[in-house]
C-alpha cells in the first residue's frame, strides 16, 4: 500500500535551513569541531536534495528537518523542566526494557511522553 505524501510543512526549505544553522549556533557556538561537523552535515543534506522536484519527497525532507528541530527543543525542555525530564527518562527506560527501542519521545517505542506526565 502506498502512503500518501506527508502534510505540507509551513516553512520553506530555505527557512528550515536557516533555522537549523541557528540551532547549530546555539548547540555548538563558534568554530568548534562539533559546530563544523554539524554545519557540514546540514549543508550536505540540503545540497544532496537541492535538485529534488518530487513534491512528496520534498515535503518528507522538510518534515524530517522540522522533526529534528522539535526533538532538540523537547530535549532542551526536558533538561530544564524536572517533571518533563523524569517523564522522558521513564518513557525511554520503559521502551528499552520492553524491547521496543527507545531513543526518543513519540518514537516507535510507545505512546509518547504525555502518558508519563501524570
MOPAC internal coordinates of N, CA, C and O (Angstrom, degrees):
PM7 1SCF
backbone

  N    0.0000 0     0.00 0     0.00 0    0    0    0
  C    1.4401 1     0.00 0     0.00 0    1    0    0
  C    1.5254 1   108.87 1     0.00 0    2    1    0
  O    1.2310 1   120.04 1   -48.00 1    3    2    1
  N    1.2966 1   117.52 1   132.00 1    3    2    1
  C    1.4585 1   122.98 1  -179.01 1    5    3    2
  C    1.5204 1   109.25 1   -85.42 1    6    5    3
  O    1.2310 1   121.22 1   -49.55 1    7    6    5
  N    1.3235 1   115.26 1   130.45 1    7    6    5
  C    1.4566 1   119.54 1   178.60 1    9    7    6
  C    1.5213 1   109.68 1   -81.34 1   10    9    7
  O    1.2310 1   120.27 1   -37.77 1   11   10    9
  N    1.3277 1   117.09 1   142.23 1   11   10    9
  C    1.4624 1   118.92 1   176.39 1   13   11   10
  C    1.5230 1   109.58 1   -69.28 1   14   13   11
  O    1.2310 1   120.20 1   -23.90 1   15   14   13
  N    1.3216 1   117.22 1   156.10 1   15   14   13
  C    1.4636 1   118.69 1   178.53 1   17   15   14
  C    1.5213 1   110.32 1   -62.96 1   18   17   15
  O    1.2310 1   120.28 1   -28.16 1   19   18   17
  N    1.3293 1   117.06 1   151.84 1   19   18   17
  C    1.4599 1   119.34 1   179.73 1   21   19   18
  C    1.5210 1   111.26 1   -64.10 1   22   21   19
  O    1.2310 1   121.39 1   -21.03 1   23   22   21
  N    1.3187 1   114.95 1   158.97 1   23   22   21
  C    1.4639 1   119.79 1   177.67 1   25   23   22
  C    1.5230 1   109.13 1   -60.80 1   26   25   23
  O    1.2310 1   119.99 1   -35.45 1   27   26   25
  N    1.3164 1   117.62 1   144.55 1   27   26   25
  C    1.4661 1   119.76 1  -178.00 1   29   27   26
  C    1.5305 1   112.15 1   -60.67 1   30   29   27
  O    1.2310 1   121.38 1   -42.07 1   31   30   29
  N    1.3056 1   114.97 1   137.93 1   31   30   29
  C    1.4552 1   121.54 1   175.96 1   33   31   30
  C    1.5214 1   106.68 1   -85.42 1   34   33   31
  O    1.2310 1   120.54 1   -43.55 1   35   34   33
  N    1.3142 1   116.58 1   136.45 1   35   34   33
  C    1.4571 1   121.02 1  -172.75 1   37   35   34
  C    1.5301 1   113.81 1   -72.19 1   38   37   35
  O    1.2310 1   119.58 1   161.02 1   39   38   37
  N    1.3004 1   118.41 1   -18.98 1   39   38   37
  C    1.4630 1   120.59 1  -177.90 1   41   39   38
  C    1.5253 1   109.70 1   -95.88 1   42   41   39
  O    1.2310 1   121.15 1   -32.04 1   43   42   41
  N    1.3149 1   115.40 1   147.96 1   43   42   41
  C    1.4582 1   119.80 1   177.40 1   45   43   42
  C    1.5221 1   109.36 1   -75.74 1   46   45   43
  O    1.2310 1   120.95 1   -15.38 1   47   46   45
  N    1.3123 1   115.78 1   164.62 1   47   46   45
  C    1.4624 1   120.07 1   178.36 1   49   47   46
  C    1.5312 1   110.56 1   -60.93 1   50   49   47
  O    1.2310 1   120.25 1   140.87 1   51   50   49
  N    1.3150 1   117.13 1   -39.13 1   51   50   49
  C    1.4651 1   120.47 1   179.22 1   53   51   50
  C    1.5299 1   110.99 1   -64.56 1   54   53   51
  O    1.2310 1   120.21 1   138.69 1   55   54   53
  N    1.3225 1   117.21 1   -41.31 1   55   54   53
  C    1.4676 1   120.25 1   177.91 1   57   55   54
  C    1.5265 1   110.64 1   -62.98 1   58   57   55
  O    1.2310 1   120.52 1   137.64 1   59   58   57
  N    1.3294 1   116.62 1   -42.36 1   59   58   57
  C    1.4640 1   119.93 1   179.16 1   61   59   58
  C    1.5261 1   111.24 1   -64.96 1   62   61   59
  O    1.2310 1   120.74 1   139.44 1   63   62   61
  N    1.3223 1   116.20 1   -40.56 1   63   62   61
  C    1.4644 1   120.75 1   177.91 1   65   63   62
  C    1.5292 1   109.84 1   -59.23 1   66   65   63
  O    1.2310 1   120.67 1   133.43 1   67   66   65
  N    1.3139 1   116.32 1   -46.57 1   67   66   65
  C    1.4696 1   120.21 1   179.51 1   69   67   66
  C    1.5286 1   111.30 1   -65.89 1   70   69   67
  O    1.2310 1   120.37 1   141.41 1   71   70   69
  N    1.3326 1   116.90 1   -38.59 1   71   70   69
  C    1.4694 1   120.25 1   176.73 1   73   71   70
  C    1.5257 1   110.79 1   -60.53 1   74   73   71
  O    1.2310 1   120.92 1   136.84 1   75   74   73
  N    1.3256 1   115.84 1   -43.16 1   75   74   73
  C    1.4641 1   119.53 1   179.79 1   77   75   74
  C    1.5274 1   111.17 1   -65.35 1   78   77   75
  O    1.2310 1   120.24 1   139.72 1   79   78   77
  N    1.3184 1   117.15 1   -40.28 1   79   78   77
  C    1.4669 1   119.42 1   177.78 1   81   79   78
  C    1.5275 1   111.13 1   -64.67 1   82   81   79
  O    1.2310 1   120.12 1   142.10 1   83   82   81
  N    1.3373 1   117.37 1   -37.90 1   83   82   81
  C    1.4696 1   120.00 1   176.01 1   85   83   82
  C    1.5261 1   110.69 1   -65.58 1   86   85   83
  O    1.2310 1   120.60 1   141.03 1   87   86   85
  N    1.3195 1   116.46 1   -38.97 1   87   86   85
  C    1.4614 1   120.17 1   177.64 1   89   87   86
  C    1.5257 1   110.33 1   -62.45 1   90   89   87
  O    1.2310 1   120.46 1   137.81 1   91   90   89
  N    1.3138 1   116.72 1   -42.19 1   91   90   89
  C    1.4634 1   120.35 1   178.77 1   93   91   90
  C    1.5242 1   109.95 1   -61.72 1   94   93   91
  O    1.2310 1   120.43 1   139.13 1   95   94   93
  N    1.3181 1   116.78 1   -40.87 1   95   94   93
  C    1.4703 1   120.09 1   178.35 1   97   95   94
  C    1.5296 1   110.46 1   -61.80 1   98   97   95
  O    1.2310 1   120.56 1   146.49 1   99   98   97
  N    1.3245 1   116.53 1   -33.51 1   99   98   97
  C    1.4700 1   121.06 1   178.02 1  101   99   98
  C    1.5300 1   111.13 1   -73.77 1  102  101   99
  O    1.2310 1   120.67 1   137.42 1  103  102  101
  N    1.3269 1   116.32 1   -42.58 1  103  102  101
  C    1.4625 1   121.43 1  -176.63 1  105  103  102
  C    1.5216 1   111.29 1   -73.35 1  106  105  103
  O    1.2310 1   120.85 1   135.43 1  107  106  105
  N    1.3186 1   115.99 1   -44.57 1  107  106  105
  C    1.4630 1   120.83 1  -175.82 1  109  107  106
  C    1.5268 1   108.64 1  -138.29 1  110  109  107
  O    1.2310 1   120.35 1   -97.57 1  111  110  109
  N    1.3202 1   116.94 1    82.43 1  111  110  109
  C    1.4657 1   119.11 1  -176.97 1  113  111  110
  C    1.5250 1   112.52 1   -67.23 1  114  113  111
  O    1.2310 1   121.82 1   -25.09 1  115  114  113
  N    1.3116 1   114.12 1   154.91 1  115  114  113
  C    1.4580 1   119.74 1   174.52 1  117  115  114
  C    1.5113 1   113.65 1    81.36 1  118  117  115
  O    1.2310 1   121.83 1    33.47 1  119  118  117
  N    1.3212 1   114.11 1  -146.53 1  119  118  117
  C    1.4652 1   120.13 1  -175.79 1  121  119  118
  C    1.5185 1   111.50 1  -117.54 1  122  121  119
  O    1.2310 1   120.94 1  -142.22 1  123  122  121
  N    1.3101 1   115.81 1    37.78 1  123  122  121
  C    1.4603 1   119.38 1   177.53 1  125  123  122
  C    1.5263 1   109.25 1   -67.26 1  126  125  123
  O    1.2310 1   119.88 1   -21.26 1  127  126  125
  N    1.3156 1   117.83 1   158.74 1  127  126  125
  C    1.4665 1   119.79 1   177.37 1  129  127  126
  C    1.5322 1   112.29 1   -56.78 1  130  129  127
  O    1.2310 1   120.61 1   143.98 1  131  130  129
  N    1.3263 1   116.44 1   -36.02 1  131  130  129
  C    1.4684 1   120.12 1   178.66 1  133  131  130
  C    1.5283 1   110.44 1   -63.77 1  134  133  131
  O    1.2310 1   120.20 1   135.04 1  135  134  133
  N    1.3266 1   117.22 1   -44.96 1  135  134  133
  C    1.4662 1   121.32 1  -179.92 1  137  135  134
  C    1.5232 1   110.77 1   -63.34 1  138  137  135
  O    1.2310 1   120.67 1   136.46 1  139  138  137
  N    1.3091 1   116.33 1   -43.54 1  139  138  137
  C    1.4658 1   120.72 1  -179.63 1  141  139  138
  C    1.5246 1   110.12 1   -62.68 1  142  141  139
  O    1.2310 1   120.51 1   136.03 1  143  142  141
  N    1.3274 1   116.64 1   -43.97 1  143  142  141
  C    1.4687 1   120.54 1  -179.55 1  145  143  142
  C    1.5288 1   111.33 1   -65.55 1  146  145  143
  O    1.2310 1   120.41 1   137.34 1  147  146  145
  N    1.3310 1   116.82 1   -42.66 1  147  146  145
  C    1.4670 1   119.90 1   179.66 1  149  147  146
  C    1.5243 1   111.29 1   -64.06 1  150  149  147
  O    1.2310 1   120.50 1   134.78 1  151  150  149
  N    1.3341 1   116.65 1   -45.22 1  151  150  149
  C    1.4693 1   119.50 1   178.74 1  153  151  150
  C    1.5225 1   111.05 1   -62.32 1  154  153  151
  O    1.2310 1   120.50 1   139.13 1  155  154  153
  N    1.3229 1   116.66 1   -40.87 1  155  154  153
  C    1.4673 1   120.26 1   179.32 1  157  155  154
  C    1.5273 1   110.84 1   -63.97 1  158  157  155
  O    1.2310 1   120.30 1   141.27 1  159  158  157
  N    1.3248 1   117.04 1   -38.73 1  159  158  157
  C    1.4616 1   120.84 1   179.58 1  161  159  158
  C    1.5233 1   111.08 1   -65.86 1  162  161  159
  O    1.2310 1   120.66 1   132.91 1  163  162  161
  N    1.3286 1   116.34 1   -47.09 1  163  162  161
  C    1.4694 1   120.14 1   179.50 1  165  163  162
  C    1.5226 1   109.85 1   -62.51 1  166  165  163
  O    1.2310 1   120.55 1   133.42 1  167  166  165
  N    1.3174 1   116.56 1   -46.58 1  167  166  165
  C    1.4649 1   120.50 1  -179.59 1  169  167  166
  C    1.5285 1   110.80 1   -60.45 1  170  169  167
  O    1.2310 1   120.39 1   136.82 1  171  170  169
  N    1.3217 1   116.85 1   -43.18 1  171  170  169
  C    1.4672 1   120.49 1  -179.43 1  173  171  170
  C    1.5250 1   111.33 1   -62.97 1  174  173  171
  O    1.2310 1   120.25 1   139.04 1  175  174  173
  N    1.3307 1   117.12 1   -40.96 1  175  174  173
  C    1.4642 1   120.29 1   179.15 1  177  175  174
  C    1.5262 1   111.11 1   -64.50 1  178  177  175
  O    1.2310 1   120.54 1   136.10 1  179  178  177
  N    1.3123 1   116.56 1   -43.90 1  179  178  177
  C    1.4618 1   119.16 1   179.71 1  181  179  178
  C    1.5283 1   110.68 1   -68.76 1  182  181  179
  O    1.2310 1   120.00 1   139.57 1  183  182  181
  N    1.3346 1   117.61 1   -40.43 1  183  182  181
  C    1.4680 1   120.21 1   178.56 1  185  183  182
  C    1.5248 1   111.30 1   -64.47 1  186  185  183
  O    1.2310 1   120.38 1   140.25 1  187  186  185
  N    1.3202 1   116.88 1   -39.75 1  187  186  185
  C    1.4612 1   120.74 1  -178.81 1  189  187  186
  C    1.5254 1   112.03 1   -63.74 1  190  189  187
  O    1.2310 1   120.68 1   153.09 1  191  190  189
  N    1.3157 1   116.30 1   -26.91 1  191  190  189
  C    1.4612 1   120.09 1  -177.13 1  193  191  190
  C    1.5263 1   113.09 1  -110.86 1  194  193  191
  O    1.2310 1   120.95 1  -166.48 1  195  194  193
  N    1.3166 1   115.78 1    13.52 1  195  194  193
  C    1.4674 1   121.27 1  -177.46 1  197  195  194
  C    1.5296 1   112.47 1   -58.55 1  198  197  195
  O    1.2310 1   119.94 1   142.04 1  199  198  197
  N    1.3136 1   117.72 1   -37.96 1  199  198  197
  C    1.4676 1   120.64 1  -175.20 1  201  199  198
  C    1.5329 1   112.72 1   -93.87 1  202  201  199
  O    1.2310 1   120.22 1  -171.01 1  203  202  201
  N    1.3109 1   117.19 1     8.99 1  203  202  201
  C    1.4689 1   120.87 1   179.90 1  205  203  202
  C    1.5283 1   109.69 1   -65.23 1  206  205  203
  O    1.2310 1   120.74 1   -51.36 1  207  206  205
  N    1.3253 1   116.18 1   128.64 1  207  206  205
  C    1.4644 1   120.34 1  -179.60 1  209  207  206
  C    1.5253 1   112.55 1  -116.34 1  210  209  207
  O    1.2310 1   120.18 1   165.89 1  211  210  209
  N    1.3156 1   117.25 1   -14.11 1  211  210  209
  C    1.4632 1   120.60 1   178.98 1  213  211  210
  C    1.5280 1   108.73 1   -70.42 1  214  213  211
  O    1.2310 1   120.82 1   -63.41 1  215  214  213
  N    1.3120 1   116.04 1   116.59 1  215  214  213
  C    1.4675 1   121.62 1  -175.07 1  217  215  214
  C    1.5283 1   110.99 1   -58.50 1  218  217  215
  O    1.2310 1   120.18 1   139.00 1  219  218  217
  N    1.3087 1   117.27 1   -41.00 1  219  218  217
  C    1.4641 1   120.82 1  -179.89 1  221  219  218
  C    1.5168 1   112.16 1   -62.04 1  222  221  219
  O    1.2310 1   120.74 1   136.50 1  223  222  221
  N    1.3208 1   116.19 1   -43.50 1  223  222  221
  C    1.4680 1   119.85 1   179.61 1  225  223  222
  C    1.5266 1   111.22 1   -69.40 1  226  225  223
  O    1.2310 1   120.34 1   141.68 1  227  226  225
  N    1.3280 1   116.95 1   -38.32 1  227  226  225
  C    1.4684 1   120.20 1   177.52 1  229  227  226
  C    1.5271 1   109.36 1   -61.08 1  230  229  227
  O    1.2310 1   120.54 1   134.24 1  231  230  229
  N    1.3253 1   116.58 1   -45.76 1  231  230  229
  C    1.4664 1   120.26 1   179.29 1  233  231  230
  C    1.5259 1   111.07 1   -63.42 1  234  233  231
  O    1.2310 1   120.23 1   142.66 1  235  234  233
  N    1.3263 1   117.16 1   -37.34 1  235  234  233
  C    1.4665 1   120.25 1   178.11 1  237  235  234
  C    1.5304 1   110.57 1   -64.39 1  238  237  235
  O    1.2310 1   120.39 1   138.33 1  239  238  237
  N    1.3253 1   116.86 1   -41.67 1  239  238  237
  C    1.4689 1   120.36 1   177.82 1  241  239  238
  C    1.5288 1   110.69 1   -65.32 1  242  241  239
  O    1.2310 1   120.60 1   138.08 1  243  242  241
  N    1.3174 1   116.46 1   -41.92 1  243  242  241
  C    1.4621 1   119.77 1   178.36 1  245  243  242
  C    1.5245 1   110.63 1   -64.15 1  246  245  243
  O    1.2310 1   120.51 1   140.26 1  247  246  245
  N    1.3244 1   116.63 1   -39.74 1  247  246  245
  C    1.4648 1   120.27 1   178.57 1  249  247  246
  C    1.5310 1   110.50 1   -63.15 1  250  249  247
  O    1.2310 1   120.37 1   142.51 1  251  250  249
  N    1.3197 1   116.89 1   -37.49 1  251  250  249
  C    1.4661 1   120.37 1   177.35 1  253  251  250
  C    1.5251 1   111.00 1   -63.78 1  254  253  251
  O    1.2310 1   120.56 1   139.73 1  255  254  253
  N    1.3177 1   116.53 1   -40.27 1  255  254  253
  C    1.4660 1   120.10 1   178.72 1  257  255  254
  C    1.5248 1   110.65 1   -65.46 1  258  257  255
  O    1.2310 1   120.45 1   137.71 1  259  258  257
  N    1.3228 1   116.75 1   -42.29 1  259  258  257
  C    1.4672 1   120.36 1   178.25 1  261  259  258
  C    1.5239 1   110.04 1   -63.90 1  262  261  259
  O    1.2310 1   120.50 1   139.72 1  263  262  261
  N    1.3299 1   116.65 1   -40.28 1  263  262  261
  C    1.4623 1   120.98 1   178.74 1  265  263  262
  C    1.5293 1   110.65 1   -62.08 1  266  265  263
  O    1.2310 1   120.51 1   139.91 1  267  266  265
  N    1.3238 1   116.63 1   -40.09 1  267  266  265
  C    1.4675 1   120.05 1   178.38 1  269  267  266
  C    1.5248 1   110.63 1   -62.70 1  270  269  267
  O    1.2310 1   120.60 1   135.72 1  271  270  269
  N    1.3218 1   116.45 1   -44.28 1  271  270  269
  C    1.4615 1   119.83 1   178.14 1  273  271  270
  C    1.5269 1   111.06 1   -63.72 1  274  273  271
  O    1.2310 1   120.47 1   136.86 1  275  274  273
  N    1.3218 1   116.71 1   -43.14 1  275  274  273
  C    1.4668 1   121.24 1  -179.31 1  277  275  274
  C    1.5214 1   111.33 1   -64.56 1  278  277  275
  O    1.2310 1   120.69 1   137.80 1  279  278  277
  N    1.3207 1   116.29 1   -42.20 1  279  278  277
  C    1.4652 1   119.76 1   179.51 1  281  279  278
  C    1.5214 1   110.89 1   -61.47 1  282  281  279
  O    1.2310 1   120.69 1   139.01 1  283  282  281
  N    1.3162 1   116.29 1   -40.99 1  283  282  281
  C    1.4599 1   118.30 1   179.50 1  285  283  282
  C    1.5222 1   110.66 1   -66.35 1  286  285  283
  O    1.2310 1   120.40 1   137.81 1  287  286  285
  N    1.3278 1   116.84 1   -42.19 1  287  286  285
  C    1.4614 1   119.83 1   179.77 1  289  287  286
  C    1.5326 1   110.40 1   -62.13 1  290  289  287
  O    1.2310 1   120.19 1   140.02 1  291  290  289
  N    1.3237 1   117.24 1   -39.98 1  291  290  289
  C    1.4571 1   120.87 1   177.82 1  293  291  290
  C    1.5261 1   110.31 1   -65.55 1  294  293  291
  O    1.2310 1   120.67 1   138.03 1  295  294  293
  N    1.3206 1   116.33 1   -41.97 1  295  294  293
  C    1.4589 1   121.13 1   178.35 1  297  295  294
  C    1.5277 1   110.46 1   -59.35 1  298  297  295
  O    1.2310 1   120.62 1   133.45 1  299  298  297
  N    1.3245 1   116.43 1   -46.55 1  299  298  297
  C    1.4647 1   120.72 1   179.35 1  301  299  298
  C    1.5246 1   111.11 1   -63.96 1  302  301  299
  O    1.2310 1   120.43 1   139.57 1  303  302  301
  N    1.3247 1   116.79 1   -40.43 1  303  302  301
  C    1.4632 1   120.36 1   178.83 1  305  303  302
  C    1.5225 1   110.56 1   -63.14 1  306  305  303
  O    1.2310 1   120.63 1   139.88 1  307  306  305
  N    1.3199 1   116.41 1   -40.12 1  307  306  305
  C    1.4587 1   120.67 1   178.83 1  309  307  306
  C    1.5114 1   112.20 1   -64.32 1  310  309  307
  O    1.2310 1   120.65 1   148.32 1  311  310  309
  N    1.3210 1   116.37 1   -31.68 1  311  310  309
  C    1.4602 1   120.07 1   179.05 1  313  311  310
  C    1.5286 1   111.14 1   -72.50 1  314  313  311
  O    1.2310 1   120.20 1   152.65 1  315  314  313
  N    1.3251 1   117.23 1   -27.35 1  315  314  313
  C    1.4651 1   121.27 1  -176.74 1  317  315  314
  C    1.5217 1   113.12 1   -96.79 1  318  317  315
  O    1.2310 1   119.92 1   154.75 1  319  318  317
  N    1.3134 1   117.75 1   -25.25 1  319  318  317
  C    1.4637 1   122.67 1  -177.02 1  321  319  318
  C    1.5251 1   108.51 1  -108.15 1  322  321  319
  O    1.2310 1   120.48 1   -67.78 1  323  322  321
  N    1.3141 1   116.69 1   112.22 1  323  322  321
  C    1.4663 1   120.99 1  -175.00 1  325  323  322
  C    1.5255 1   111.88 1   -59.86 1  326  325  323
  O    1.2310 1   119.96 1   137.41 1  327  326  325
  N    1.3273 1   117.68 1   -42.59 1  327  326  325
  C    1.4634 1   120.65 1  -178.15 1  329  327  326
  C    1.5274 1   110.96 1   -64.86 1  330  329  327
  O    1.2310 1   120.27 1   134.84 1  331  330  329
  N    1.3229 1   117.08 1   -45.16 1  331  330  329
  C    1.4590 1   120.59 1   178.74 1  333  331  330
  C    1.5248 1   110.54 1   -65.93 1  334  333  331
  O    1.2310 1   120.22 1   138.72 1  335  334  333
  N    1.3248 1   117.18 1   -41.28 1  335  334  333
  C    1.4600 1   120.74 1   178.93 1  337  335  334
  C    1.5200 1   112.22 1   -60.00 1  338  337  335
  O    1.2310 1   120.61 1   136.93 1  339  338  337
  N    1.3433 1   116.43 1   -43.07 1  339  338  337
  C    1.4664 1   120.06 1   178.07 1  341  339  338
  C    1.5225 1   110.70 1   -65.05 1  342  341  339
  O    1.2310 1   120.55 1   139.41 1  343  342  341
  N    1.3325 1   116.55 1   -40.59 1  343  342  341
  C    1.4651 1   120.38 1   179.76 1  345  343  342
  C    1.5274 1   110.68 1   -63.93 1  346  345  343
  O    1.2310 1   120.47 1   138.58 1  347  346  345
  N    1.3245 1   116.71 1   -41.42 1  347  346  345
  C    1.4650 1   120.26 1   178.93 1  349  347  346
  C    1.5220 1   110.68 1   -64.42 1  350  349  347
  O    1.2310 1   120.33 1   137.41 1  351  350  349
  N    1.3176 1   116.98 1   -42.59 1  351  350  349
  C    1.4627 1   120.40 1   178.96 1  353  351  350
  C    1.5248 1   111.00 1   -63.71 1  354  353  351
  O    1.2310 1   120.71 1   135.67 1  355  354  353
  N    1.3299 1   116.25 1   -44.33 1  355  354  353
  C    1.4600 1   120.38 1   179.99 1  357  355  354
  C    1.5261 1   110.63 1   -63.21 1  358  357  355
  O    1.2310 1   120.37 1   138.19 1  359  358  357
  N    1.3246 1   116.89 1   -41.81 1  359  358  357
  C    1.4627 1   120.94 1   178.69 1  361  359  358
  C    1.5266 1   110.42 1   -60.56 1  362  361  359
  O    1.2310 1   120.43 1   131.42 1  363  362  361
  N    1.3337 1   116.78 1   -48.58 1  363  362  361
  C    1.4608 1   119.98 1  -179.03 1  365  363  362
  C    1.5210 1   111.57 1   -65.43 1  366  365  363
  O    1.2310 1   120.10 1   140.15 1  367  366  365
  N    1.3282 1   117.41 1   -39.85 1  367  366  365
  C    1.4635 1   120.18 1   177.91 1  369  367  366
  C    1.5250 1   110.76 1   -62.03 1  370  369  367
  O    1.2310 1   120.52 1   135.41 1  371  370  369
  N    1.3317 1   116.62 1   -44.59 1  371  370  369
  C    1.4639 1   120.89 1   179.17 1  373  371  370
  C    1.5269 1   111.09 1   -63.83 1  374  373  371
  O    1.2310 1   120.61 1   138.14 1  375  374  373
  N    1.3219 1   116.44 1   -41.86 1  375  374  373
  C    1.4643 1   120.23 1  -179.20 1  377  375  374
  C    1.5237 1   110.63 1   -65.12 1  378  377  375
  O    1.2310 1   120.34 1   138.64 1  379  378  377
  N    1.3164 1   116.95 1   -41.36 1  379  378  377
  C    1.4614 1   119.98 1   179.19 1  381  379  378
  C    1.5243 1   110.95 1   -68.05 1  382  381  379
  O    1.2310 1   120.33 1   140.36 1  383  382  381
  N    1.3247 1   116.98 1   -39.64 1  383  382  381
  C    1.4620 1   121.06 1  -179.61 1  385  383  382
  C    1.5250 1   111.59 1   -66.61 1  386  385  383
  O    1.2310 1   120.43 1   147.09 1  387  386  385
  N    1.3296 1   116.79 1   -32.91 1  387  386  385
  C    1.4618 1   119.92 1  -178.15 1  389  387  386
  C    1.5254 1   111.91 1   -82.12 1  390  389  387
  O    1.2310 1   120.36 1   172.45 1  391  390  389
  N    1.3279 1   116.91 1    -7.55 1  391  390  389
  C    1.4540 1   120.15 1  -179.89 1  393  391  390
  C    1.5129 1   113.48 1    80.32 1  394  393  391
  O    1.2310 1   120.28 1  -170.04 1  395  394  393
  N    1.3164 1   117.07 1     9.96 1  395  394  393
  C    1.4669 1   120.69 1  -179.32 1  397  395  394
  C    1.5141 1   111.75 1   -93.19 1  398  397  395
  O    1.2310 1   120.31 1  -171.45 1  399  398  397
  N    1.2946 1   117.02 1     8.55 1  399  398  397
  C    1.4579 1   119.45 1  -179.34 1  401  399  398
  C    1.5024 1   110.39 1    92.57 1  402  401  399
  O    1.2310 1   120.34 1    11.60 1  403  402  401
  N    1.2364 1   116.96 1  -168.40 1  403  402  401
  C    1.4542 1   123.36 1  -179.87 1  405  403  402
  C    1.4951 1   106.04 1  -166.56 1  406  405  403
  O    1.2310 1   121.13 1    50.72 1  407  406  405
  N    1.2825 1   115.45 1  -129.28 1  407  406  405
  C    1.4444 1   119.61 1   171.82 1  409  407  406
  C    1.5008 1   115.40 1    73.66 1  410  409  407
  O    1.2310 1   120.02 1  -164.37 1  411  410  409
  N    1.3092 1   117.56 1    15.63 1  411  410  409
  C    1.4517 1   116.03 1   174.73 1  413  411  410
  C    1.4951 1   112.88 1   155.37 1  414  413  411
  O    1.2310 1   121.84 1   -17.55 1  415  414  413
  N    1.2809 1   114.08 1   162.45 1  415  414  413
  C    1.4495 1   121.58 1  -179.44 1  417  415  414
  C    1.5121 1   108.80 1   -84.51 1  418  417  415
  O    1.2310 1   120.72 1   -45.22 1  419  418  417
  N    1.3128 1   116.23 1   134.78 1  419  418  417
  C    1.4518 1   120.18 1   176.07 1  421  419  418
  C    1.5084 1   113.69 1    77.22 1  422  421  419
  O    1.2310 1   119.96 1  -167.70 1  423  422  421
  N    1.3170 1   117.69 1    12.30 1  423  422  421
  C    1.4540 1   120.58 1   179.57 1  425  423  422
  C    1.5067 1   110.98 1   -79.87 1  426  425  423
  O    1.2310 1   120.49 1    23.10 1  427  426  425
  N    1.3115 1   116.67 1  -156.90 1  427  426  425
  C    1.4491 1   121.48 1  -177.24 1  429  427  426
  C    1.5188 1   112.11 1   -71.41 1  430  429  427
  O    1.2310 1   120.32 1   166.91 1  431  430  429
  N    1.3199 1   117.00 1   -13.09 1  431  430  429
  C    1.4466 1   120.36 1  -171.68 1  433  431  430
  C    1.5058 1   116.55 1   -77.62 1  434  433  431
  O    1.2310 1   118.00 1   167.47 1  435  434  433
  N    1.3023 1   121.42 1   -12.53 1  435  434  433
  C    1.4509 1   118.14 1  -177.95 1  437  435  434
  C    1.5005 1   113.36 1   173.13 1  438  437  435
  O    1.2310 1   121.98 1    23.07 1  439  438  437
  N    1.3052 1   113.81 1  -156.93 1  439  438  437
  C    1.4534 1   119.85 1  -171.39 1  441  439  438
  C    1.5144 1   114.37 1   -90.67 1  442  441  439
  O    1.2310 1   119.39 1  -177.09 1  443  442  441
  N    1.2892 1   118.76 1     2.91 1  443  442  441
  C    1.4549 1   120.57 1   177.29 1  445  443  442
  C    1.5166 1   111.82 1   100.03 1  446  445  443
  O    1.2310 1   121.11 1    -7.93 1  447  446  445
  N    1.2988 1   115.48 1   172.07 1  447  446  445
  C    1.4560 1   121.40 1  -174.75 1  449  447  446
  C    1.5159 1   112.58 1   -73.61 1  450  449  447
  O    1.2310 1   119.52 1   155.60 1  451  450  449
  N    1.3130 1   118.52 1   -24.40 1  451  450  449
  C    1.4605 1   121.38 1  -174.54 1  453  451  450
  C    1.5263 1   111.50 1   -52.45 1  454  453  451
  O    1.2310 1   120.11 1   139.03 1  455  454  453
  N    1.3260 1   117.40 1   -40.97 1  455  454  453
  C    1.4605 1   120.73 1  -179.48 1  457  455  454
  C    1.5249 1   111.78 1   -67.13 1  458  457  455
  O    1.2310 1   119.72 1   157.18 1  459  458  457
  N    1.3063 1   118.15 1   -22.82 1  459  458  457
  C    1.4575 1   122.02 1  -177.16 1  461  459  458
  C    1.5221 1   112.69 1   -89.20 1  462  461  459
  O    1.2310 1   119.89 1   170.40 1  463  462  461
  N    1.3173 1   117.82 1    -9.60 1  463  462  461
  C    1.4570 1   120.58 1  -177.21 1  465  463  462
  C    1.5178 1   112.99 1   -79.24 1  466  465  463
  O    1.2310 1   119.94 1   161.40 1  467  466  465
  N    1.3056 1   117.72 1   -18.60 1  467  466  465
  C    1.4646 1   119.34 1  -177.08 1  469  467  466
  C    1.5081 1   112.04 1   -85.93 1  470  469  467
  O    1.2310 1   120.10 1   180.00 1  471  470  469

